[in-house]
Every structure is written in C-alpha cells, then in structure tokens.
Amino acid sequence: MISSGFFSLYIIVNGIFVGQFLGTKSLAAMGLSMPFIFILFTLSDLIAIGSSVQIAWFNSLVATYLLAANKVKESLFFPLCKVFSYL
C-alpha cells in the first residue's frame, strides 16, 4: 500500500518534469504507457509479498524441525534464518 503511494507520487512528479521540459506529446506518451508500467509494478509487488510469506513459512518449518530435534542450538538458529531470508 505504501509502495503504491510512492509510485503514484513518482508518476505525478515525473509528469510535471516531462510536461515542463519535453512538451505535450511526451506527456501524452507517458500517460499512455503509465498504466502498463503500473501493472508491471503491481505484479512485481505481488510476487515480492507472496515470496516473503513463503520464506517466512519455510523458516518457521525449519525452526520447528531443527529446534525440536535439537540439531542446532538457539544461538545458531537466528543467523541461519537470516541466510535463508536473503536467499
């Protein structure tokens, strides 16, 4: 939600600069292309949020298995989660 707000602010500021410096035809071309760019941005945001949920779910399963089996200590668990979240 916040990222969509920033993207909308970007569109407004970009429209001001394009309209002032490049002219009306460039502003019209930007207006035609922005819905497609916004769709691509929304899809990438969807993938990013969905993958972060999957990573968190995977980390919780790994935590449950490793801590229950006493294969790792708690002090080693959190750096392991950081490594998995960066992958």
N, C-alpha and C positions, 0 to 999 in steps of 0.2 A: 504494500500500500504506500509506504513512504517512497520506495523507489519509483513508483508510478508518478507520484507528485513531483519528484525531482526531474523525471523525464519530461513531464508536462512543462515544467519551468524551463527546461532546456529548449523545448520546441518554441516557447514564447520568445526567449532571448535570441535564439537563432533566427527566428522570423524577423525580429527587429533589426538585427545586423544585416541580414540578407536584403530586406526591404530598403534599408538606408543606403547600402553600398553597391548592391548588384542590380537593383531595379525590380520592376513589377513582374517581368517574365520569369525571372529567377525565383521570386517569391511564389508565383503560381506553380512552378515546377516543384518547389519544395512542399507546397501544400498538397500536391498530388501524390508525392512519394511518402509523406509522413505517415499515413495510415498503414502502409506496408511495413515501414520501419517499426512502428509501434506494435504491430502484430508479431514481428520477429523478436522484439524486446520482451513482449509478454510471454512468448513461448520459451525464451531462454530463462526468464524468471520462473516460469512454471517448472522447468527441468531442474533449476538450481534448488528450489524449495523442495521438490519431490525427492531429489537425491539426498538432500540433507536429512530428511526424515528417514530414508532408508539407511543412511550411515549411522544415525543415532540408534535406530532399531538394531542394526548389526552390532554396534558397540555394546548395547545392553545385553544381547545374547552372548557375546564373547565374555563380558564381565561375569554374567551368571555362571557360565560354564567354568571359566578359569578360577574364579574365587571359590566356587562350590567344590571343585576338585582339588583345591589347594595347590594348583600347579604354579601359581605366581603369588607373590605377596602383594598386599595393597599398595605398598610404596612403589612397586614396579608397574602397577596397573594404569595409573593416570598418564605416564609418558607413552605407554602403549596405545592408549586411546587417542592421544594427540597425533601419533604417527598414522593411525588408521583414518582419522578425520582429515588429514592433509592429503591422503591418497584419494 
